[in-house]
Structures are given as structure tokens and as C-alpha cells.
């Protein structure tokens, strides 16, 4: 087939973005319309933007049978949409929290007067957006769920825990070197604490207009940071190479936040006596309580004994919730390490009991020892620790004959008379603080005792955090017992009681 005169053949090449129609005018007689296909690449509900490159090549033959060919100038269109770092607040194990009511997130400028760059300044002035986007009203289109680009933004349960903020390149908010502090605020009375994460914008990569933002997210509270599909335990600084396609996931706040509880376990060290002399045997108890929302395993306790204390390996015993567990021990100098393969369920206590005998060298020591516990969450293998828990034992050259004994109990007072009767159970693992900083822990029946206490006044304070679900019981007979503390006077060689009455805490159901 012969080509008609002035027949034009045009080939177009374009970049990815969208389907559009471009009109090209070449001279006074050449006019054509080029249809440009579009391919959108989407990840995490974010469209990857690439520069739009449009160029046409052409050939034609005139009436004199002269052939011409050439190409149009290259048109580069580099749209500059707002950049969208999208993220989600997760629990410590990387799971969705049961309820996000009351959670809010915000982006702050660092306080310019703070040399550390960790204190909050003012909220970042984000560009207002809308969804759906209304054409030609000078308001850019937003992203779900934060459709208006609010700062702060209150997280909802639909979609669960998801947040996003749009940074505006036209305001220089994505310029290399810009630094922000991302803050997660939990609701009042939450088991989680506020999280702060420092975000530093790095240099962009790639070609012009590709809208790739690189930034470093650094935890300011020591809690781990997790990327989508990943968890980082030890490393608290995560490099996010592409803010448009990689979301920043926070774990319970390790976030963990991660939303992780700040205190996931607790160790308490107690002894059966307040004073001793060389030749005496002292019995210590290490109580490790699981405060996390998952079981703890790989537990080991490091206990540093004072000078002159001889550890007795055969004395070691362990139990969890009334069941005996195997405890292994290893001594290296004055340091004793206890290990167990048992797991501690949530809100349960691992008790380790051992004995040490005092040698004459104990007179030259301080009588003070300390213990540290390490464990791992069973769900995500995050490491947690607590301590040191200390105990001070008074060392004398000979037992003082006028030492006495303090005994007591922590029990549920059903009739509010301050005395324990039949049917009023004791509270195990309750903690009493003494005036010298030492602690006493009750046995499974709620009883405790302290032998070889020096005569005089002694004060004990019930640690209400150790009796979860209980509060002080009102005493209808003695006003002085309506207190969290007890003051007793121990006579030389005497015996004195220090009792604490508690009652269950009742809370009104929360109306939804």
C-alpha cells in the first residue's frame, strides 16, 4: 500500500504515572494526538512516583518526495506530591492491640534550646489535605486514614492502629538534615508509656522527582523499633530507605512500643534475718515476678554475695505458682548465677531460695549483696531485665542477746476489724519495706518473719503494687491502722506483730 502524501508516523515513549493526552504542534501543518499509557506501582497503599518523560519522533514525505524525520523536544514533568510515611502502632510482639481508643501520635520540632535534640518543641505545621480531592481548590489530596493531615492525629480501631503524616517538599520538610521527634501518647491509666522517636531526613537518592526520602529513626527511650515485617531487638536505630513504600511500624512503643511495657519483670531480694555473726547461716529468697503480657523464659539471675559469705549449692530450691522447678547454680568468686528452664506465666512469681554461711571474713565486708535478673519474652524473644535488688545484713562479732523477732501477715479482711479470722485468706508474695531499705516477702499463707532484729522502733510499709487487685482495708476499730505503714516497738529479746489488712479493689465497668 502506498503511503498518502503528508502521511505522518509518530512513536511516543513515556514514563510511568498516569494516562494522559498530550497535544504536540510541529510547524503549521503537523498536528497529532499521542495517547500515553500509564502503569501505577502501589505498595502499602502508596503510589511510587517517577518522573514523567514524554518525547515524540516522526517521519514524513512531502509532495516533492522529500523525506523528513526528527523528534520533538523532551518534556520532563516532575510532580511533587506530599510524601507519606505510613505506619502502625503494634504491641510488643508485633501484634495489633485490642483497643486503640485514646492513643494519639504527633510530629514535633526539636526544642532549639536543648543541646541534646531530644526535648519537644512545637508541633510541625503540616499542610492541610482533603480526601476525596476536590479539583482546582488549591488543597492537595490526602491519604487515609489521616485524610486532613492533622497533627496530632488520634488513632482509631478502623484501620486498627494505623497513622500517617504527609510531609510537604515545597515547605522544605523533606530537605536533608531536617529533624523531627515522633511521639506516641497512650491513654490515661495505660500500661504503656509515652514513646519518642527521633527522625532525621537524609539525602534523596535516584533521579530528579522520584520522591524517595531516606531517613533514620532513632529510639529516644531505649525501646526497639520495628519495620513492616521485621523486628529489631538490640538495634534501636533503623534506616528506612524509602518512606513511600516502607512503613515505620512501632512495637509497644516498643513499639513496644513497639508498645512494650517499661517494666516487664521485677526482682525482690529478701532474707530471713536482719543481723548475723560468723558461723550463722542466712537464707535468701529471690522473687522474680512477670509483669509482661506474655510468658518469660531463658531466665537467669546473677547474685553478688558480700565478702565472707560462703554459698551452699545444695540449698538451692525453686518454685513457680506452688510447683517445684529445677534451678541450676554456678559460682565464680563471689558471683552466683542461677538458671532455670521453667517459664514464668503472666503475673506469676518465680521464687529462688538458697543459703549462705558467714565466715570470719564477713566482719571485713559490707554485708550488702545485690541481684540482677535477665529474661526473654516467649512470643518475640525481646530481652528484658531488672535490678539490682539489694539486701543489707548487719554483721556483728557475736549475736546480741537482746535481739528480737518481727512477725506479721498480709491478709484479706472481710469484716474490717484488722484481725485475721477463719475464712480470711493470706496474700502470698506481698512485699513489706522496712526502714533500712530491706524488704520482706510473705509466704503462700501471707505470713512473714524477721529474726535477730535489733531492739527499738521499726517501720514497715506495704507495697501495694505487689498485691495486684487489692487495696488497704478500712479498719473500723483502730484509726491508726488505716495507713499503709506500721510502726512497732521491739523489746529486747521480744516479739512484735506487724499485720496488714487488705480488701479487693472494685472498679466500675467502663461505659463504651
Long-range contacts (C-beta under 8 A, 24 or more apart in sequence): 3-61, 5-61, 5-62, 5-63, 6-60, 6-61, 6-62, 6-63, 7-60, 7-61, 8-32, 8-58, 8-59, 8-60, 9-58, 9-59, 9-60, 10-34, 10-56, 10-57, 10-58, 11-56, 11-57, 12-36, 12-54, 12-55, 12-56, 13-53, 13-54, 13-55, 14-52, 14-53, 14-54, 15-50, 15-51, 15-52, 15-53, 15-54, 16-40, 16-41, 16-50, 17-49, 17-50, 17-52, 17-77, 17-79, 22-54, 22-75, 24-56, 24-72, 26-58, 26-72, 30-58, 30-60, 32-56, 43-244, 43-245, 44-86, 44-228, 44-245, 44-246, 44-247, 45-86, 45-143, 45-144, 46-84, 46-86, 46-143, 46-244, 46-245, 47-244, 48-211, 48-244, 48-245, 49-79, 49-81, 49-209, 49-210, 49-211, 49-244, 50-209, 50-210, 51-76, 51-77, 51-78, 51-207, 51-208, 51-209, 51-210, 52-76, 52-77, 52-78, 52-79, 76-208, 76-209, 78-208, 78-209, 79-209, 80-169, 80-170, 80-209, 80-211, 81-140, 81-141, 81-211, 82-127, 82-129, 82-140, 82-149, 82-166, 82-167, 82-168, 82-169, 83-166, 83-167, 83-169, 83-174, 83-211, 83-213, 83-243, 83-244, 84-143, 84-164, 84-165, 84-166, 84-167, 84-243, 84-244, 85-164, 85-165, 85-167, 85-213, 85-215, 85-240, 85-243, 85-247, 85-248, 86-143, 86-162, 86-163, 86-164, 86-247, 86-248, 87-162, 87-163, 87-164, 87-247, 87-248, 87-249, 87-250, 88-160, 88-161, 88-162, 88-163, 88-247, 88-249, 88-250, 89-155, 89-161, 89-163, 89-184, 89-250, 89-253, 89-255, 89-257, 89-259, 90-161, 90-226, 90-249, 90-250, 90-251, 90-252, 90-255, 90-256, 90-257, 90-258, 90-259, 91-251, 91-252, 91-256, 91-257, 91-258, 91-259, 91-293, 92-251, 92-252, 92-254, 92-256, 92-257, 92-258, 92-259, 92-260, 92-261, 92-292, 92-293, 92-294, 92-377, 92-379, 92-380, 92-382, 93-251, 93-294, 93-377, 93-379, 93-380, 94-226, 94-231, 94-249, 94-251, 94-258, 94-380, 96-160, 96-161, 97-160, 97-161, 97-252, 97-259, 99-157, 100-155, 100-156, 100-157, 100-160, 100-161, 101-157, 101-187, 102-186, 102-187, 102-188, 102-190, 103-154, 103-155, 103-161, 103-184, 103-185, 103-186, 103-187, 104-152, 104-153, 104-154, 104-155, 104-184, 104-185, 105-152, 105-153, 105-155, 105-163, 105-182, 105-183, 105-184, 105-185, 106-151, 106-152, 106-153, 106-182, 106-183, 106-185, 107-151, 107-165, 107-180, 107-181, 107-182, 107-183, 108-180, 108-181, 108-182, 108-183, 109-180, 109-181, 110-179, 110-180, 110-181, 110-198, 117-179, 117-198, 118-181, 118-196, 118-198, 118-220, 120-181, 120-183, 120-196, 121-181, 123-151, 123-152, 124-151, 124-165, 124-173, 124-180, 125-151, 125-171, 126-150, 126-151, 126-165, 126-166, 126-167, 126-168, 127-166, 127-168, 127-170, 127-171, 129-166, 140-166, 142-166, 152-183, 152-185, 167-213, 169-211, 174-201, 174-204, 174-213, 175-201, 176-201, 176-202, 176-203, 176-204, 177-201, 181-220, 182-217, 184-250, 184-253, 184-255, 184-257, 184-259, 186-253, 186-259, 191-261, 191-293, 192-252, 192-253, 192-257, 192-259, 192-260, 192-261, 192-262, 193-221, 193-253, 193-262, 194-221, 194-253, 195-219, 195-221, 195-223, 195-250, 195-253, 195-254, 195-255, 195-257, 195-259, 196-220, 196-221, 197-225, 197-250, 211-244, 212-241, 212-242, 212-243, 212-244, 213-242, 213-243, 213-244, 214-239, 214-240, 214-241, 214-242, 214-243, 215-240, 215-243, 216-240, 217-248, 219-254, 221-253, 223-251, 223-252, 223-253, 223-254, 223-255, 223-256, 223-257, 223-258, 223-260, 224-251, 224-254, 224-255, 224-256, 224-258, 224-260, 224-382, 225-250, 225-251, 225-254, 225-255, 225-258, 226-250, 226-251, 226-254, 226-255, 226-256, 226-258, 231-380, 233-380, 233-381, 233-382, 233-383, 234-383, 251-380, 256-382, 258-382, 260-382, 261-291, 261-292, 261-293, 263-291, 263-386, 264-290, 264-291, 264-292, 264-296, 264-375, 264-377, 264-384, 265-289, 265-290, 265-291, 265-292, 265-296, 265-344, 265-373, 265-375, 265-384, 265-385, 265-386, 266-291, 266-386, 267-301, 267-371, 267-372, 267-373, 267-386, 267-387, 267-389, 268-389, 268-431, 268-439, 268-441, 268-466, 269-303, 269-369, 269-370, 269-371, 269-389, 269-390, 269-391, 269-439, 270-391, 270-438, 270-439, 270-440, 270-441, 271-391, 271-393, 271-438, 272-449, 272-450, 272-451, 273-393, 273-450, 273-451, 273-452, 273-453, 274-393, 274-394, 274-434, 274-436, 274-438, 274-450, 274-451, 274-452, 274-453, 274-454, 275-393, 275-394, 275-395, 275-396, 275-399, 275-400, 275-403, 275-452, 275-453, 275-454, 276-358, 276-362, 276-393, 276-394, 276-395, 276-396, 276-399, 276-452, 277-358, 277-395, 277-396, 277-397, 277-398, 277-399, 278-308, 278-358, 278-359, 278-360, 278-362, 278-363, 278-395, 278-397, 279-357, 279-358, 280-357, 280-358, 280-399, 281-312, 281-355, 281-356, 281-357, 281-358, 282-309, 282-355, 282-356, 282-357, 282-358, 282-393, 283-315, 283-353, 283-354, 283-355, 284-353, 284-354, 284-355, 284-356, 284-369, 284-391, 285-351, 285-352, 285-353, 285-441, 286-338, 286-351, 286-352, 286-353, 286-371, 286-373, 286-389, 287-349, 287-350, 287-351, 287-429, 287-431, 287-441, 288-344, 288-349, 288-350, 288-351, 288-352, 288-373, 288-375, 288-386, 289-344, 289-347, 289-348, 289-349, 289-350, 289-429, 289-466, 290-344, 290-345, 290-346, 290-347, 290-348, 290-349, 290-350, 291-347, 292-346, 292-377, 292-384, 293-346, 294-346, 294-377, 294-378, 294-379, 294-380, 295-343, 295-344, 295-345, 295-346, 295-377, 295-378, 295-379, 296-343, 296-344, 296-375, 296-376, 296-377, 296-378, 296-384, 297-341, 297-342, 297-343, 297-344, 297-375, 297-376, 297-378, 298-374, 298-375, 298-376, 299-339, 299-340, 299-342, 299-344, 299-350, 299-373, 299-374, 299-375, 300-337, 300-338, 300-339, 300-340, 300-373, 300-374, 300-375, 301-337, 301-338, 301-352, 301-371, 301-372, 301-373, 301-374, 302-335, 302-336, 302-337, 302-371, 302-372, 302-373, 302-374, 303-335, 303-336, 303-337, 303-338, 303-369, 303-370, 303-371, 304-334, 304-335, 304-336, 304-369, 304-370, 304-371, 305-334, 305-335, 305-336, 305-356, 305-369, 306-334, 306-362, 306-365, 306-366, 306-367, 306-368, 306-369, 306-393, 307-334, 307-361, 307-362, 307-364, 307-365, 307-366, 308-358, 308-359, 308-360, 308-361, 308-362, 308-363, 308-364, 308-365, 308-395, 309-334, 309-356, 309-357, 309-358, 309-359, 309-362, 309-365, 309-369, 310-356, 310-357, 310-358, 310-359, 311-336, 311-354, 311-356, 312-354, 312-355, 312-356, 312-357, 315-353, 315-354, 315-355, 316-352, 316-353, 316-354, 317-352, 317-353, 317-354, 318-342, 318-350, 318-351, 318-352, 318-353, 319-350, 319-351, 320-344, 320-345, 320-348, 320-349, 320-350, 320-351, 321-345, 321-348, 321-349, 322-444, 325-350, 327-352, 329-354, 343-378, 344-375, 347-468, 349-429, 351-429, 358-395, 362-395, 363-395, 363-397, 365-395, 367-392, 367-393, 367-394, 367-395, 368-392, 368-393, 369-393, 390-437, 391-438, 391-439, 392-436, 392-437, 392-438, 394-454, 399-452, 400-454, 401-492, 401-493, 402-455, 402-492, 402-493, 403-451, 403-452, 403-453, 403-454, 403-455, 403-492, 403-493, 404-453, 404-455, 404-490, 404-491, 404-492, 404-493, 404-494, 404-495, 404-496, 405-449, 405-450, 405-451, 405-452, 405-453, 405-494, 405-495, 405-496, 406-449, 406-450, 406-453, 406-458, 406-460, 406-488, 406-490, 406-495, 406-496, 406-497, 406-498, 407-447, 407-448, 407-449, 407-450, 407-495, 407-496, 407-497, 407-498, 408-432, 408-447, 408-448, 408-449, 408-460, 408-486, 408-497, 408-498, 408-499, 408-500, 409-442, 409-445, 409-446, 409-447, 409-448, 409-499, 409-500, 410-442, 410-446, 410-448, 410-462, 410-467, 410-499, 410-500, 410-502, 411-446, 411-499, 411-500, 411-501, 411-502, 412-470, 412-473, 412-501, 412-502, 412-503, 412-504, 413-473, 413-475, 413-501, 413-502, 413-503, 414-503, 416-473, 416-474, 416-475, 416-476, 416-501, 416-503, 417-475, 417-476, 417-477, 418-473, 418-475, 418-477, 418-478, 418-481, 418-499, 418-501, 419-499, 420-499, 420-501, 427-467, 427-470, 427-502, 429-466, 430-462, 430-463, 430-466, 430-467, 430-500, 431-462, 431-463, 431-466, 432-460, 432-461, 432-462, 432-463, 432-498, 432-500, 433-460, 433-461, 433-463, 434-458, 434-459, 434-460, 435-459, 435-460, 439-463, 453-490, 454-490, 455-490, 455-491, 455-492, 455-493, 455-494, 456-489, 456-490, 457-487, 457-488, 457-489, 457-490, 458-487, 458-488, 458-489, 458-490, 458-496, 458-498, 459-485, 459-486, 459-487, 459-488, 460-485, 460-486, 460-488, 460-498, 461-485, 461-486, 462-500, 462-502, 467-502, 469-504, 469-505, 470-502, 470-503, 470-504, 470-505, 471-502, 471-503, 471-504, 471-505, 472-500, 472-501, 472-502, 472-503, 473-501, 473-502, 473-503, 474-503, 475-501
